[in-house]
Amino acid sequence: MNTRQAYKMELAEILQQDKVHYNLAVPNLVEAALMRKEGTITSTGAFQVTTGKFTGRSPKDKFVVKETRVDQHIAWGNVNQPLSSAQFEKIYDKVLNYLQDHELYVFDGFAGADGNYRLPIRIINEYAWHNLFVHQLFIRPTQEELVSHQPEFTVITVPGLKADPLEDGTNSETFVVVSFERKLILIGGTEYAGEMKKSIFTVLNFLLPFKNVFPMHCSANVGDKGDVALFFGLSGTGKTTLSADNNRQLIGDDEHGWSDQGVFNFEGGCYAKCIDLSLEKEPQIWNAIQFGAVLENVVIDPITHLADYSNKSLTENTRAAYPVNSIPNAVIPGVAGHPQVVIFLTADAFGVLPPISKLTKEQAMYHFLSGYTSKLAGTERGVTKPEATFSAGFGAPFLPLQPTFYARMLGEKIEEHEVKVYLVNTGWTGGPFGVGKRMNLSYTRAMVTAALNGTIEQANFTADPIFGLQIPDFVEDVPSEMLHPRNTWQDKAAYEKAANELSDRFIRNFAQFSDVNEEILKAGQQNKDR
């Protein structure tokens, strides 16, 4: 008997107990969560929860087990921290002991809408609402599929179990541990549901490239002519907002694979940020927050149970989880053809990147590896200056392989399918944060529309002298003076200084990618001596 079989047998015995609930329907899960006082119902019928100490992922507590068959492939470091097999077994024993004393909820389903590449998964939860979350987020099986379902990967989530860092080799009481050989993911010491979603994403990012599928942290939609578009971007750049378009069908909002046949959604649901959500700005998301949806860390009125989407007292990372079929024009199942357009989104709070620019293949690989956006430091520390953030592949925390491996896959896909790539800045214009203003959403939508329908190609393009980006001189329904960021700044010298400072940050960050070819290096920063 091999290690994996032994692990399966131990777990199987626990899962045969009477207090284990398999594949409950949404109303049953909501009922169970209410009875257990895990949350409350909002005025629209959604289930609202708070996640305590953790209102986001805990990347410093994520580990990959160092195992013979995967060791040479993993990009070990701060993202993929190694944990020994012996340490994993200690934690796993604690998890098994913990499970024996608790009521459990089990979801069996799939990750990957394309049947050729889908991963059968099982998720075991201590909390009923966590099971509701995964039921809505992953792909739900038919009754027929459920009968023959054999999970290839199992996630066990036990928020009430805390690790002992000295004994278990963790960095804190919280742990997110992926074992590729045992095909197990253990999550403890955190109630934040996004850890389950992103752990499965990490697994797919490891497995699928070996099947010649490019895994992507992006949203995707398709037009009525079958024209597929992808939207890459870090949190808060507008992936979910811009891909929810009444004139196009949503394929998915966050994670996709690009195979030899086309694009497919990894999930069966959406996990939308909902800070400052409004019916006017994002009607599709607003209307999806109904019975069965999960609202995470959204403050609700204790009397009316109305959600206050502008309230940031718990976190700015408020979330709504709902099935993708809550979006009226969603593609079900989430499978489509090859993309014609790829859009990289960045929220540049320095106000120096153009609102839209066209990229060559090499520039696309450069900006994919850079994965730039900016964030505003927490005002509680009295800091309001923007901070440059770089995350390779627009999702470094979820990439088990070297980022350059994924960049090469992107370059091959762009070349093979003659894909047009654009960089869209949803951040600031007319100056940095505090001086300029946030890019108007209607203008951003107009620029994205021009990229998707091809009319942007009728414009004349000129190269930005600092970043080398090709900027159009005209986009319908967008003031032409705002297309070149330099023109929007009153103080031109301040613009030059800020743009050069950001350019230097790009260069310093890119120094980590020593194995890329010279064309990609040159494409990134055309005006800099190397």
Backbone torsions as a table, in degrees:
resi	resn	phi	psi	omega
1	MET	NA	126.6	179.5
2	ASN	-83.0	172.8	-174.9
3	THR	-58.7	-43.0	-176.7
4	ARG	-64.4	-40.9	178.9
5	GLN	-62.4	-40.8	179.1
6	ALA	-62.4	-43.1	179.3
7	TYR	-62.7	-42.3	-179.0
8	LYS	-62.9	-40.0	-179.2
9	MET	-65.3	-45.3	179.3
10	GLU	-59.0	-45.9	-178.5
11	LEU	-67.7	-41.2	-178.3
12	ALA	-57.9	-38.6	179.6
13	GLU	-62.2	-43.1	179.7
14	ILE	-65.0	-39.0	-175.2
15	LEU	-75.6	-2.9	177.0
16	GLN	-88.5	-5.3	-177.7
17	GLN	-69.4	156.6	-176.8
18	ASP	-63.6	-29.0	-174.8
19	LYS	-86.2	17.8	176.8
20	VAL	-104.7	124.9	-176.7
21	HIS	-108.7	121.7	-176.4
22	TYR	-100.2	128.5	167.1
23	ASN	46.9	52.0	177.2
24	LEU	-68.0	148.8	175.5
25	ALA	-72.1	161.6	-177.3
26	VAL	-53.2	-49.0	-179.5
27	PRO	-59.9	-37.1	178.9
28	ASN	-66.2	-39.3	179.2
29	LEU	-67.9	-41.2	177.6
30	VAL	-62.8	-44.4	178.9
31	GLU	-59.3	-46.4	-179.8
32	ALA	-63.0	-43.7	-179.1
33	ALA	-64.2	-37.5	177.5
34	LEU	-67.1	-44.4	179.8
35	MET	-62.0	-33.1	-179.6
36	ARG	-86.5	3.0	179.2
37	LYS	57.2	40.8	179.9
38	GLU	-84.5	-15.7	-178.1
39	GLY	-177.0	-162.1	-177.7
40	THR	-144.5	166.1	-179.9
41	ILE	-93.6	135.0	178.0
42	THR	-87.4	175.9	-177.9
43	SER	-63.3	-23.2	179.0
44	THR	-95.7	-0.1	178.9
45	GLY	97.0	-2.9	178.3
46	ALA	-71.6	160.1	179.3
47	PHE	-101.1	117.8	-175.7
48	GLN	-100.7	133.7	179.3
49	VAL	-134.5	159.0	167.4
50	THR	-118.2	148.5	-172.3
51	THR	-109.8	15.7	173.1
52	GLY	69.3	-136.6	-173.7
53	LYS	-58.1	-39.8	-175.9
54	PHE	-102.8	116.9	176.5
55	THR	-111.2	13.7	177.1
56	GLY	-158.6	-179.4	179.0
57	ARG	-67.3	160.9	179.3
58	SER	-120.7	78.4	-172.3
59	PRO	-60.6	-28.0	-179.6
60	LYS	-73.1	-10.1	-178.8
61	ASP	-107.6	13.2	-179.2
62	LYS	-99.5	133.3	-177.3
63	PHE	-133.4	153.0	170.6
64	VAL	-117.7	132.3	-178.6
65	VAL	-72.2	131.0	-179.4
66	LYS	-77.2	106.9	-174.8
67	GLU	-130.3	148.4	-170.9
68	THR	-53.6	-47.1	-171.8
69	ARG	-74.4	-18.8	-177.7
70	VAL	-112.2	-14.6	-172.4
71	ASP	-48.6	-48.3	-174.3
72	GLN	-70.7	-19.2	-176.3
73	HIS	-91.5	-27.8	-173.0
74	ILE	-75.2	137.9	174.4
75	ALA	-86.0	85.0	-176.0
76	TRP	-66.7	143.8	179.1
77	GLY	161.3	-149.9	-178.2
78	ASN	-67.5	-29.6	179.6
79	VAL	-79.2	-52.5	-179.8
80	ASN	-105.1	85.3	-178.3
81	GLN	-80.2	133.1	-177.4
82	PRO	-78.6	143.4	171.8
83	LEU	-130.6	136.2	-177.4
84	SER	-73.4	158.4	177.3
85	SER	-60.5	-38.1	-179.7
86	ALA	-63.3	-40.8	178.5
87	GLN	-67.7	-39.5	177.6
88	PHE	-59.3	-45.3	-177.7
89	GLU	-63.0	-35.9	176.2
90	LYS	-61.6	-47.7	-179.8
91	ILE	-64.7	-41.7	-178.2
92	TYR	-63.4	-39.8	176.7
93	ASP	-60.6	-41.7	178.0
94	LYS	-63.4	-40.7	179.7
95	VAL	-63.0	-46.3	-179.8
96	LEU	-60.7	-44.2	178.5
97	ASN	-62.1	-39.2	-179.7
98	TYR	-66.1	-42.3	-177.8
99	LEU	-60.9	-34.6	-176.5
100	GLN	-61.6	-24.8	-175.4
101	ASP	-100.8	7.7	-173.3
102	HIS	-130.1	150.3	170.5
103	GLU	-69.1	139.2	-174.2
104	LEU	-129.4	154.3	178.5
105	TYR	-126.9	129.1	-174.0
106	VAL	-119.1	130.6	173.4
107	PHE	-115.1	127.7	172.8
108	ASP	-110.5	128.0	-179.1
109	GLY	-165.0	-153.0	-175.3
110	PHE	-137.1	154.8	166.1
111	ALA	-118.9	122.4	-177.7
112	GLY	111.1	110.6	-177.0
113	ALA	-76.7	-21.4	177.8
114	ASP	-83.2	118.1	-177.0
115	GLY	-57.6	-23.8	179.8
116	ASN	-71.7	-21.9	-172.8
117	TYR	-127.6	3.7	-172.9
118	ARG	-70.9	148.5	-178.3
119	LEU	-109.9	115.9	175.1
120	PRO	-70.2	128.2	-176.0
121	ILE	-127.2	155.6	171.2
122	ARG	-129.6	133.5	178.7
123	ILE	-124.4	124.8	-176.3
124	ILE	-110.2	123.9	-173.5
125	ASN	-123.0	143.7	170.9
126	GLU	-78.5	-34.1	-177.8
127	TYR	-100.6	138.6	176.4
128	ALA	-65.2	-37.2	-177.7
129	TRP	-68.9	-31.3	174.4
130	HIS	-62.1	-39.2	179.3
131	ASN	-69.2	-35.1	173.4
132	LEU	-62.3	-43.5	179.4
133	PHE	-57.5	-51.0	-176.4
134	VAL	-70.6	-30.5	175.8
135	HIS	-60.9	-38.4	-179.2
136	GLN	-81.9	-28.2	-173.3
137	LEU	-87.5	-37.3	-177.0
138	PHE	-94.3	-178.3	-176.3
139	ILE	-86.9	122.1	-176.3
140	ARG	-83.1	131.3	-178.2
141	PRO	-78.9	157.1	169.9
142	THR	-74.7	166.9	177.6
143	GLN	-59.2	-37.1	179.1
144	GLU	-64.4	-45.1	179.7
145	GLU	-65.9	-32.1	-178.5
146	LEU	-65.1	-36.5	-178.5
147	VAL	-60.7	-39.4	-175.9
148	SER	-103.4	11.4	-174.9
149	HIS	-65.9	124.6	176.1
150	GLN	-125.0	104.1	-175.7
151	PRO	-64.9	135.8	174.8
152	GLU	-94.7	-27.2	175.6
153	PHE	-131.9	140.1	-179.7
154	THR	-122.7	133.3	175.6
155	VAL	-111.1	130.2	175.2
156	ILE	-118.5	120.6	-176.9
157	THR	-117.4	116.1	-177.2
158	VAL	-130.7	83.7	-177.2
159	PRO	-58.0	-29.9	-176.6
160	GLY	-77.5	-10.4	179.8
161	LEU	-94.9	127.2	179.7
162	LYS	-112.8	140.6	178.4
163	ALA	-79.6	160.4	171.7
164	ASP	-107.6	105.4	-174.6
165	PRO	-54.1	-39.6	-179.1
166	LEU	-66.4	-38.9	-176.7
167	GLU	-84.6	-37.5	-170.3
168	ASP	-100.2	-7.5	178.5
169	GLY	77.8	15.9	178.4
170	THR	-89.9	173.8	179.0
171	ASN	-91.5	-17.2	-179.6
172	SER	-158.3	-166.6	177.2
173	GLU	-74.5	-15.2	-178.6
174	THR	-90.9	143.9	178.0
175	PHE	-147.3	139.1	170.7
176	VAL	-132.5	106.9	-171.7
177	VAL	-123.4	126.3	179.0
178	VAL	-108.9	125.3	173.3
179	SER	-115.0	109.7	-177.9
180	PHE	-73.6	-33.1	179.7
181	GLU	-73.8	-41.9	-179.5
182	ARG	-81.8	-13.5	-179.2
183	LYS	58.1	48.0	-178.6
184	LEU	-133.0	143.6	172.3
185	ILE	-126.2	126.3	179.8
186	LEU	-113.2	127.2	-179.5
187	ILE	-128.2	127.2	179.8
188	GLY	-149.0	159.4	175.5
189	GLY	75.7	10.4	176.6
190	THR	-144.7	141.4	178.4
191	GLU	-98.8	-5.9	-175.8
192	TYR	-67.0	118.1	-171.9
193	ALA	-70.8	-24.1	-179.1
194	GLY	-60.0	-21.3	178.2
195	GLU	-61.2	-36.9	-179.4
196	MET	-67.7	-46.2	179.5
197	LYS	-59.0	-48.3	-174.8
198	LYS	-76.2	-22.4	175.6
199	SER	-68.7	-41.6	176.4
200	ILE	-66.3	-37.5	176.3
201	PHE	-59.7	-42.9	177.3
202	THR	-58.4	-43.4	179.2
203	VAL	-61.4	-45.6	179.6
204	LEU	-65.3	-35.8	177.8
205	ASN	-65.1	-22.4	175.9
206	PHE	-87.1	-46.7	-171.3
207	LEU	-75.6	-43.1	-168.1
208	LEU	-69.7	-35.9	177.7
209	PRO	-56.9	-29.7	178.4
210	PHE	-74.3	-9.2	174.3
211	LYS	-107.3	16.8	-179.6
212	ASN	62.1	34.4	174.0
213	VAL	-113.8	127.6	179.2
214	PHE	-86.9	110.4	179.4
215	PRO	-83.9	139.9	-170.3
216	MET	-136.9	140.0	172.1
217	HIS	-92.3	85.1	-174.3
218	CYS	-154.9	162.0	168.4
219	SER	-99.1	164.8	-176.1
220	ALA	-149.2	142.5	171.8
221	ASN	-143.8	173.1	-175.3
222	VAL	-141.1	140.3	178.9
223	GLY	-86.4	177.7	-175.6
224	ASP	-71.8	-9.7	175.8
225	LYS	-99.4	11.4	-179.8
226	GLY	80.8	13.4	-178.9
227	ASP	-82.2	114.8	-174.9
228	VAL	-92.8	140.5	175.2
229	ALA	-129.4	143.7	176.5
230	LEU	-114.4	144.0	178.7
231	PHE	-124.5	108.0	176.1
232	PHE	-95.4	147.9	175.4
233	GLY	168.8	151.3	177.4
234	LEU	-75.6	172.4	-177.8
235	SER	-54.6	133.0	175.9
236	GLY	86.1	6.5	-179.3
237	THR	-93.3	-11.6	176.2
238	GLY	111.5	14.4	179.8
239	LYS	-54.4	-53.7	-175.9
240	THR	-67.8	-44.0	-177.3
241	THR	-62.8	-47.1	-173.5
242	LEU	-77.7	-23.9	178.7
243	SER	-85.6	-14.2	173.9
244	ALA	-86.1	93.2	-171.3
245	ASP	-128.1	124.8	-177.6
246	ASN	-61.5	-22.3	-178.2
247	ASN	-93.0	0.7	-179.3
248	ARG	-136.9	157.5	178.9
249	GLN	-92.7	133.4	178.5
250	LEU	-77.7	128.2	172.2
251	ILE	-89.5	-46.3	177.6
252	GLY	-173.8	162.6	-171.7
253	ASP	-104.4	-3.9	-170.5
254	ASP	-151.9	-37.9	-172.3
255	GLU	-139.0	127.9	-177.8
256	HIS	-142.9	161.4	171.6
257	GLY	-117.4	148.7	178.2
258	TRP	-121.6	105.4	-176.2
259	SER	-102.5	-173.9	176.7
260	ASP	-69.1	-15.5	179.9
261	GLN	-96.2	-22.2	-177.5
262	GLY	145.5	-153.2	-173.8
263	VAL	-105.7	144.0	173.7
264	PHE	-142.9	146.5	178.6
265	ASN	-74.3	141.1	174.6
266	PHE	-80.6	-20.4	-168.1
267	GLU	-122.0	172.8	176.6
268	GLY	-117.4	13.6	-178.6
269	GLY	-150.5	179.4	179.5
270	CYS	-122.4	151.8	-179.3
271	TYR	-132.4	79.0	-169.2
272	ALA	-89.5	138.0	169.9
273	LYS	-67.4	137.9	-179.0
274	CYS	-130.6	25.4	172.4
275	ILE	-67.9	130.6	-178.5
276	ASP	61.2	25.1	177.3
277	LEU	-62.0	138.8	175.7
278	SER	-142.0	153.6	178.6
279	LEU	-62.4	-36.5	-177.1
280	GLU	-67.7	-45.0	-174.9
281	LYS	-80.4	-40.2	-175.1
282	GLU	-136.6	70.4	-174.4
283	PRO	-62.2	-34.8	-177.8
284	GLN	-64.6	-44.0	179.6
285	ILE	-68.5	-45.6	-180.0
286	TRP	-54.1	-48.0	-175.8
287	ASN	-74.1	-17.1	179.8
288	ALA	-79.6	-14.6	-175.6
289	ILE	-85.5	76.6	-177.4
290	GLN	-121.6	-165.1	179.6
291	PHE	-57.3	131.7	-179.2
292	GLY	98.7	-23.0	175.8
293	ALA	-73.1	153.4	177.1
294	VAL	-111.4	128.3	174.3
295	LEU	-106.2	118.9	-174.3
296	GLU	-104.4	117.4	175.4
297	ASN	62.1	23.9	171.7
298	VAL	-88.4	129.5	179.8
299	VAL	-76.6	132.9	176.7
300	ILE	-120.9	152.4	179.1
301	ASP	-69.5	127.6	-175.6
302	PRO	-66.0	-19.7	-178.8
303	ILE	-97.2	-52.2	-176.5
304	THR	-86.4	-18.5	-175.5
305	HIS	62.9	20.0	173.3
306	LEU	-75.7	139.0	178.0
307	ALA	-77.7	136.9	175.9
308	ASP	-106.7	92.3	-173.3
309	TYR	-72.5	-14.0	179.3
310	SER	-89.2	-8.1	-176.8
311	ASN	-79.5	118.3	-178.1
312	LYS	-106.9	17.9	-171.8
313	SER	-65.8	-29.2	177.0
314	LEU	-88.5	-43.1	180.0
315	THR	-175.2	160.0	169.4
316	GLU	-82.8	-16.4	-176.7
317	ASN	-88.4	52.9	176.1
318	THR	-76.6	144.0	-172.0
319	ARG	-137.1	153.0	171.1
320	ALA	-125.3	130.6	177.0
321	ALA	-114.6	128.2	-178.3
322	TYR	-154.3	155.7	-179.8
323	PRO	-67.7	147.7	-175.9
324	VAL	-63.2	-25.4	179.3
325	ASN	-74.6	0.1	170.1
326	SER	-74.5	-18.4	175.8
327	ILE	-85.8	121.9	-170.8
328	PRO	-56.2	-35.7	-174.4
329	ASN	-108.7	31.3	-178.5
330	ALA	-75.0	149.1	176.0
331	VAL	-85.1	118.8	179.6
332	ILE	-125.6	122.3	-8.6
333	PRO	-69.3	162.3	-172.8
334	GLY	-77.7	66.6	-179.0
335	VAL	-129.3	136.0	180.0
336	ALA	-150.4	-177.0	-176.4
337	GLY	-81.8	-163.6	-178.8
338	HIS	-77.3	142.3	179.1
339	PRO	-66.1	145.7	171.4
340	GLN	-101.1	-25.9	-177.5
341	VAL	-134.4	136.6	172.6
342	VAL	-121.4	132.2	179.8
343	ILE	-119.8	124.9	172.8
344	PHE	-95.3	126.6	-179.6
345	LEU	-104.7	137.0	174.5
346	THR	-139.4	143.0	175.3
347	ALA	-108.0	88.1	-174.3
348	ASP	-84.2	102.7	-179.2
349	ALA	-78.8	-5.1	174.6
350	PHE	-82.6	-16.8	174.9
351	GLY	72.7	26.5	-175.0
352	VAL	-114.3	-14.3	178.0
353	LEU	-85.9	143.8	-179.3
354	PRO	-64.9	152.8	-180.0
355	PRO	-63.1	-30.6	171.8
356	ILE	-152.0	140.8	176.7
357	SER	-150.1	156.4	-178.0
358	LYS	-99.5	140.1	-177.4
359	LEU	-114.8	143.3	168.2
360	THR	-76.1	172.1	177.5
361	LYS	-57.6	-44.4	-178.1
362	GLU	-66.2	-40.4	176.5
363	GLN	-64.5	-37.7	178.5
364	ALA	-61.7	-42.7	178.5
365	MET	-65.2	-39.3	178.8
366	TYR	-62.4	-48.6	-177.0
367	HIS	-74.0	-27.5	173.1
368	PHE	-64.7	-46.3	179.0
369	LEU	-67.2	-33.6	179.8
370	SER	-71.5	-45.1	179.8
371	GLY	53.0	55.2	-172.6
372	TYR	-87.2	138.4	158.1
373	THR	-150.4	-177.1	175.2
374	SER	-130.7	153.1	177.0
375	LYS	-129.3	156.6	178.3
376	LEU	-96.0	125.7	-178.0
377	ALA	-62.4	153.0	-177.4
378	GLY	-56.9	127.9	-178.1
379	THR	-68.4	-17.4	178.9
380	GLU	-65.9	-19.7	177.4
381	ARG	-93.1	3.9	179.5
382	GLY	73.4	19.9	-178.3
383	VAL	-112.8	125.1	179.3
384	THR	-122.3	5.1	177.1
385	LYS	-74.9	142.1	177.4
386	PRO	-66.1	152.1	174.6
387	GLU	-119.6	131.8	176.3
388	ALA	-73.2	134.2	179.0
389	THR	-123.7	129.3	177.6
390	PHE	-121.3	130.1	-180.0
391	SER	-140.9	104.6	-173.7
392	ALA	-51.9	135.8	179.1
393	GLY	68.3	15.4	-174.5
394	PHE	55.1	30.8	-179.9
395	GLY	-179.7	45.1	-176.0
396	ALA	-52.8	-37.2	-177.9
397	PRO	-63.0	-12.8	-175.2
398	PHE	-112.8	10.1	-176.1
399	LEU	-103.6	105.7	179.3
400	PRO	-76.8	-26.6	-179.4
401	LEU	-93.1	171.8	177.8
402	GLN	-61.5	134.8	-179.7
403	PRO	-55.1	-34.3	-179.2
404	THR	-64.4	-25.6	176.5
405	PHE	-61.9	-45.9	179.7
406	TYR	-69.7	-36.9	179.8
407	ALA	-62.8	-39.5	177.4
408	ARG	-63.2	-40.0	177.8
409	MET	-61.5	-42.2	178.0
410	LEU	-60.8	-48.3	-179.6
411	GLY	-57.7	-42.2	179.0
412	GLU	-63.7	-41.4	-179.6
413	LYS	-66.8	-42.4	179.5
414	ILE	-59.6	-45.8	-178.2
415	GLU	-67.1	-46.8	-175.8
416	GLU	-62.9	-37.9	-173.7
417	HIS	-109.0	10.4	177.1
418	GLU	49.8	52.7	-175.0
419	VAL	-82.7	136.4	173.5
420	LYS	-86.3	134.3	-178.4
421	VAL	-123.1	133.3	179.9
422	TYR	-128.9	146.7	172.5
423	LEU	-104.3	121.8	-178.1
424	VAL	-116.5	125.3	179.3
425	ASN	-97.3	112.4	178.3
426	THR	-95.9	11.8	-175.3
427	GLY	-88.1	-122.2	-169.8
428	TRP	-106.3	151.6	177.1
429	THR	-134.9	149.5	178.3
430	GLY	80.7	10.1	-178.3
431	GLY	139.9	172.4	179.8
432	PRO	-75.0	175.3	172.9
433	PHE	-52.0	132.0	-178.4
434	GLY	99.3	-22.4	178.1
435	VAL	-118.4	-55.2	178.3
436	GLY	-80.5	-166.2	178.9
437	LYS	-132.0	160.6	-179.2
438	ARG	-66.7	142.2	179.3
439	MET	-56.6	132.2	178.9
440	ASN	-64.7	126.0	-176.4
441	LEU	-60.7	-35.9	-179.6
442	SER	-66.2	-34.3	176.2
443	TYR	-68.6	-42.7	178.9
444	THR	-61.0	-43.8	178.5
445	ARG	-60.7	-40.2	179.7
446	ALA	-63.8	-39.6	179.1
447	MET	-68.5	-40.8	177.5
448	VAL	-64.0	-42.7	178.3
449	THR	-60.0	-43.1	179.2
450	ALA	-63.4	-35.5	177.0
451	ALA	-69.6	-40.4	-176.4
452	LEU	-72.5	-38.5	-178.6
453	ASN	-90.6	-1.5	173.7
454	GLY	86.8	-5.0	-176.7
455	THR	-67.4	-22.9	179.1
456	ILE	-62.8	-25.6	-178.3
457	GLU	-70.2	-13.4	178.1
458	GLN	-79.9	-12.4	-179.6
459	ALA	-76.8	163.2	169.3
460	ASN	-89.2	139.6	-178.2
461	PHE	-113.1	139.0	173.6
462	THR	-126.4	147.0	-176.6
463	ALA	-79.6	131.5	171.8
464	ASP	-65.7	129.0	-173.8
465	PRO	-68.6	-20.2	-177.5
466	ILE	-97.4	-45.8	-175.5
467	PHE	-100.6	-10.4	179.0
468	GLY	73.8	12.1	-177.7
469	LEU	-81.6	142.7	179.8
470	GLN	-85.8	115.1	-174.6
471	ILE	-106.8	130.3	178.4
472	PRO	-75.1	152.3	178.3
473	ASP	-92.0	-7.4	-178.4
474	PHE	-154.1	133.4	169.8
475	VAL	-137.5	127.9	-177.5
476	GLU	-56.3	135.7	177.7
477	ASP	70.1	16.3	177.1
478	VAL	-127.2	128.9	178.1
479	PRO	-58.4	124.9	-174.7
480	SER	-62.1	-30.2	-177.2
481	GLU	-66.2	-19.6	-178.2
482	MET	-90.1	-5.2	-176.7
483	LEU	-70.8	-31.4	175.4
484	HIS	-102.1	111.4	-173.6
485	PRO	-57.1	-32.9	-179.5
486	ARG	-57.5	-37.6	-177.5
487	ASN	-67.7	-21.9	-175.3
488	THR	-88.1	-10.4	179.2
489	TRP	-91.8	132.7	174.6
490	GLN	-69.7	-40.3	-178.3
491	ASP	-97.0	96.7	-175.1
492	LYS	-65.9	-35.7	179.6
493	ALA	-65.1	-38.0	178.1
494	ALA	-65.5	-36.6	177.0
495	TYR	-62.6	-49.4	-178.8
496	GLU	-56.5	-43.2	-178.9
497	LYS	-64.1	-48.1	-177.7
498	ALA	-65.2	-40.7	-179.3
499	ALA	-65.8	-42.8	178.7
500	ASN	-66.5	-35.4	177.3
501	GLU	-64.4	-42.7	178.6
502	LEU	-67.4	-40.1	176.9
503	SER	-57.3	-42.8	178.7
504	ASP	-65.1	-35.4	177.5
505	ARG	-64.3	-41.6	176.3
506	PHE	-56.4	-47.7	-176.4
507	ILE	-63.5	-44.3	179.6
508	ARG	-62.8	-41.9	179.6
509	ASN	-65.2	-38.6	-173.6
510	PHE	-73.9	-13.0	179.6
511	ALA	-58.9	-22.3	179.7
512	GLN	-69.4	-19.9	-177.5
513	PHE	-97.5	73.7	-174.0
514	SER	-75.1	-15.6	-173.9
515	ASP	-99.8	16.2	176.4
516	VAL	-91.6	155.4	-176.6
517	ASN	-78.0	165.8	-173.0
518	GLU	-61.8	-33.5	-178.9
519	GLU	-60.3	-39.2	-179.7
520	ILE	-70.4	-41.5	177.3
521	LEU	-59.4	-46.5	-178.6
522	LYS	-66.1	-38.0	-177.2
523	ALA	-64.1	-30.9	-176.8
524	GLY	-69.9	-44.5	-175.6
525	GLN	-137.2	92.9	-171.1
526	GLN	-74.4	-21.3	-173.7
527	ASN	-97.8	1.6	-174.2
528	LYS	-101.4	137.9	174.5
529	ASP	-74.2	140.5	-179.7
530	ARG	-121.9	NA	NA
